[in-house]
Amino acid sequence: MMELTINKKKITQAIAELPEDATVEQAIERLIVLHKIEKGLKQDGGQTQQEVEQHFKKRKENRTS
């Protein structure tokens, strides 16, 4: 089984976008979501970077409301 790797820059950006008072659990969840998106992109080749960014933006908005 081939292991999926994620670009360090993407990981850093995902963590940087968390609120200042984010919990470890929120950070881990963000990385898991990023991993799942990357895995899906590798399998399907479907989503664009813009679609991925919109996904994160919606999740962030849902958490703050």
Secondary structure, 3 states (H helix, E strand, C coil): CCCCCCCHHHHHHHHHCCCCCCCHHHHHHHHHHHHHHHHHHHHHCCCCHHHHHHHHHHHHHHHHC
